[in-house]
Amino acid sequence: MKVCDQCNVAGKPEDRVQFNSSYKKKPLAYKLVCVHLIYLPLLSIPFVIVNGALIALYLKMAGAKDYKSYRSFLPDRQSHRYNLKNQVTKATNNRFNPISTKLFWILNCTWYCPYSVALFEWNAKLMTMMQTLENINEKHPEKDGDTDSQADDINIKRRNSVVLQLGKILVFIMLTLCLPFVIFSALITVVHLKMAGATNVKAYRSFLPENKGFSSAKTCWVANYSRFLVFSTTLFDWHAYLVKLVENWWCPFHHNRKEPHYRAGAINQSFWHLYPEDFKKLSPDDRDNPIWNEFK
């Protein structure tokens, strides 16, 4: 079972990521570095987009049906609490400070964070489907056109062809090129969260399958394609979790993906909860949302 399946918003306090109030007292230079760090992961986005598109194409060629598109992981545009007209902003002493503008919060909370979460979740889902296809091929290497009960909401028709083998190699190459950027992006996100005062952030290892074979240090995970997919899928799942933490911290604003998909990123309080004058600006439902308010 993955850690995201185990998360319970109403559970014990130690299940949550804890943000302490020290961030409020940090000097301006510290805060500027912390805020701008979160934009470095933008470097990974083009690689993740191409990776997802290539895997989706491969699955389509392999006969996969009814798999979710990237759009399926995005919140409904109309479900966002705020738009450019009514977006609440942070009170500052400097009107040129970007956090005092509506556009800053819309770009980050309506676009950057939700679209990044969706992108990593979409890639993880596609790679899970590839794992299913690999399992089918390993169990029935000589039969063609089989389907498997493990298909997890998809219907896969196996087609052993030269084209598919070439597609598989291209996916492997693209994923190999993509992973360093995703790892860099995830580590930068962790640093950002730590600078914001986060503790109890779950590590990559927490998302690995509960299988002794995967925890062995002697295992060469790149040599086994299925294992390579498992480790890669775990990385994308972990990164999606990290971005959910970032979004819940900075953007305690409702959209229709927050419940239940953001439960895995439950935190004790949001950035807005640190400032009483700004906390009052939030919608009552957002102020008391248990995903980012452990006292509710």
C-alpha positions in Angstrom: 0.0 0.0 0.0 1.3 3.4 -0.9 1.6 6.1 1.8 -0.9 8.3 0.0 -3.5 5.5 0.6 -2.7 5.4 4.3 -3.1 9.1 4.9 -6.0 10.1 7.1 -6.8 13.8 7.6 -8.5 13.1 10.8 -5.7 10.9 12.0 -2.9 11.4 14.5 -1.0 14.7 14.4 2.3 12.9 13.6 0.7 11.8 10.2 0.8 15.4 9.1 3.6 17.5 7.8 4.2 20.2 10.5 5.0 23.8 9.5 6.3 25.8 12.5 5.7 29.5 12.9 9.4 30.4 12.5 9.0 31.3 8.9 7.1 34.4 9.9 10.2 35.7 11.7 12.7 35.0 9.0 14.5 38.0 7.3 13.3 39.2 3.9 16.3 37.8 2.1 15.7 34.3 3.5 12.0 34.5 2.4 13.0 35.6 -1.1 15.4 32.7 -1.5 12.7 30.3 -0.2 10.0 31.6 -2.6 12.2 31.7 -5.7 13.5 28.2 -5.1 10.1 26.7 -6.0 10.5 28.0 -9.6 13.6 26.0 -10.3 11.5 22.8 -10.9 10.1 24.5 -14.0 13.3 23.2 -15.7 11.9 19.7 -15.4 8.4 20.4 -16.8 9.3 20.1 -20.6 10.9 16.7 -20.0 8.0 15.4 -17.9 5.5 16.6 -20.6 7.4 14.8 -23.4 7.9 11.7 -21.2 4.1 11.5 -20.5 3.2 12.1 -24.1 5.6 9.4 -25.3 4.4 6.8 -22.8 0.8 7.6 -23.7 1.6 7.0 -27.4 3.3 3.8 -26.6 0.4 2.5 -24.6 -2.0 3.5 -27.4 0.1 1.5 -29.9 0.1 -1.4 -27.4 -3.7 -1.4 -27.5 -4.4 0.3 -24.1 -7.9 1.7 -23.9 -9.8 4.0 -21.6 -6.6 5.4 -20.0 -6.9 8.8 -18.4 -5.6 11.9 -20.2 -3.7 14.7 -18.5 -6.9 16.7 -18.4 -8.5 14.1 -16.2 -6.0 15.0 -13.4 -6.7 18.8 -13.6 -9.2 20.5 -11.3 -12.3 21.9 -13.0 -11.5 25.5 -13.9 -14.9 26.6 -12.5 -14.2 24.9 -9.1 -11.4 27.2 -8.1 -12.4 29.4 -5.1 -10.9 32.5 -6.7 -10.4 34.2 -10.0 -8.5 37.3 -11.0 -11.4 39.5 -9.9 -11.9 38.2 -6.3 -8.5 36.6 -5.4 -7.5 37.5 -1.9 -3.9 38.8 -1.4 -1.3 39.0 1.3 -1.1 42.4 3.1 2.4 43.9 2.8 4.0 47.3 3.4 5.3 47.5 -0.1 2.8 47.6 -2.9 5.4 46.4 -5.4 5.8 43.2 -3.5 4.4 40.5 -5.9 2.6 38.6 -3.1 0.3 41.7 -2.7 -1.0 41.2 -6.3 -3.8 39.0 -7.4 -1.9 37.9 -10.5 0.8 36.3 -8.3 -1.6 34.1 -6.4 -3.6 33.2 -9.6 -0.5 32.2 -11.5 0.8 30.1 -8.6 -2.4 28.7 -7.0 -4.6 28.3 -10.1 -2.0 27.3 -12.6 1.5 26.4 -11.5 0.8 24.1 -8.5 -2.4 22.3 -9.7 -1.0 21.8 -13.2 2.3 20.4 -11.8 0.5 18.0 -9.5 -1.6 16.8 -12.4 1.5 16.3 -14.6 3.3 14.2 -12.1 0.2 12.1 -11.2 -0.5 11.6 -14.9 3.0 10.3 -15.6 2.8 8.0 -12.5 -0.5 6.6 -13.7 0.9 6.0 -17.2 3.9 4.2 -15.8 1.7 2.1 -13.6 -0.1 1.0 -16.8 3.3 0.2 -18.4 4.1 -2.0 -15.4 0.8 -3.9 -15.9 1.7 -4.4 -19.6 5.2 -5.7 -18.6 3.7 -8.1 -16.1 1.4 -9.5 -18.8 4.3 -9.9 -21.1 6.3 -11.7 -18.4 3.5 -14.1 -17.5 2.4 -14.9 -21.1 5.4 -14.3 -23.3 4.2 -16.5 -26.2 0.5 -15.6 -26.5 -0.8 -12.6 -28.4 -3.9 -10.6 -27.7 -4.3 -11.5 -24.0 -5.8 -9.3 -21.4 -5.1 -9.6 -17.6 -7.2 -9.1 -14.5 -4.5 -6.7 -13.2 -5.2 -4.2 -15.9 -6.5 -1.7 -13.4 -9.3 0.1 -15.4 -7.6 -0.5 -18.7 -7.9 -3.2 -21.4 -4.6 -4.0 -22.9 -4.1 -6.0 -26.1 -0.5 -7.2 -26.3 1.1 -6.7 -29.7 4.6 -8.1 -29.9 6.1 -6.2 -32.8 9.3 -4.5 -33.8 7.6 -1.2 -33.6 6.5 -1.7 -30.0 10.0 -2.9 -29.0 11.4 0.3 -30.6 8.8 2.3 -28.7 9.7 0.6 -25.5 13.4 1.5 -26.1 12.4 5.2 -26.8 10.4 5.3 -23.6 13.3 3.9 -21.6 15.7 6.5 -23.2 13.3 9.4 -22.6 12.6 8.3 -19.0 16.3 8.0 -18.3 16.9 11.5 -19.6 13.9 12.8 -17.6 14.7 11.2 -14.2 17.7 13.5 -13.3 15.6 16.5 -13.8 12.7 15.0 -11.8 15.2 14.1 -9.0 16.6 17.6 -9.0 13.1 19.1 -9.0 12.0 16.9 -6.1 15.1 17.7 -4.0 14.7 21.4 -4.6 11.0 21.1 -3.5 12.2 19.4 -0.3 14.7 22.2 0.4 11.9 24.7 -0.2 9.6 23.0 2.2 12.4 22.7 4.8 13.1 26.4 4.5 9.4 27.1 5.0 9.6 25.3 8.3 8.2 21.9 7.3 9.0 18.8 9.3 7.9 15.2 9.0 8.0 15.3 5.2 7.8 11.7 3.9 10.9 10.4 2.1 11.0 8.7 -1.3 11.6 5.4 0.5 8.2 5.7 2.1 6.5 5.4 -1.3 8.3 2.2 -2.4 6.3 -1.0 -2.6 6.4 -3.2 0.4 8.5 -5.8 -1.3 11.8 -7.1 0.0 13.1 -7.4 -3.5 13.0 -3.6 -4.0 14.8 -2.8 -0.8 17.9 -4.9 -1.5 20.9 -2.8 -2.0 22.5 -5.5 -4.2 19.7 -5.2 -6.8 20.6 -3.5 -10.0 17.2 -1.8 -10.6 18.1 -0.4 -14.0 18.9 -3.8 -15.3 15.3 -5.0 -14.8 12.9 -2.9 -16.9 9.9 -3.6 -14.7 11.8 -2.7 -11.6 13.0 0.5 -13.3 9.4 1.4 -14.0 8.5 0.8 -10.3 11.3 3.0 -9.0 10.4 5.7 -11.6 6.7 5.6 -10.8 7.6 5.9 -7.1 9.6 9.0 -7.9 6.8 10.7 -9.7 4.3 9.7 -6.9 6.7 11.2 -4.4 7.1 14.4 -6.4 3.3 14.8 -6.7 3.0 14.5 -2.9 5.7 17.1 -2.4 3.9 19.6 -4.7 0.7 19.0 -2.9 2.4 20.0 0.3 3.6 23.2 -1.4 0.2 23.9 -2.7 -1.5 23.3 0.7 1.0 25.5 2.4 0.8 28.5 0.0 -2.6 28.0 -1.5 -5.3 26.9 1.1 -7.9 27.6 -1.5 -10.6 25.1 -2.6 -10.8 23.4 -6.0 -12.5 20.1 -6.7 -9.3 18.0 -6.6 -8.4 19.1 -3.0 -10.8 16.5 -1.6 -9.9 13.7 -1.4 -6.8 13.9 -3.7 -4.8 16.3 -1.5 -5.3 14.4 1.8 -1.9 12.8 1.3 -0.4 16.3 1.7 -2.2 17.2 4.9 -0.4 19.8 7.0 -1.0 21.4 10.4 -1.4 25.0 9.1 -1.0 27.0 5.9 1.1 30.1 5.3 -2.0 32.2 5.6 -2.7 30.9 9.1 0.5 32.5 10.3 -0.9 36.0 9.9 -4.2 36.8 11.7 -4.9 39.8 9.4 -4.7 37.6 6.3 -6.2 34.5 7.9 -9.5 36.4 8.2 -9.6 37.0 4.5 -10.0 33.3 3.7 -13.4 31.8 3.1 -14.7 30.1 6.2 -14.5 26.7 4.4 -10.9 27.3 3.6 -10.0 28.6 7.1 -11.4 25.4 8.7 -10.5 22.8 6.0 -8.9 19.9 7.9 -6.4 19.2 5.1 -4.4 22.3 6.1 -5.9 23.1 9.6 -5.2 20.3 12.1 -7.5 21.9 14.7 -10.6 21.3 12.6 
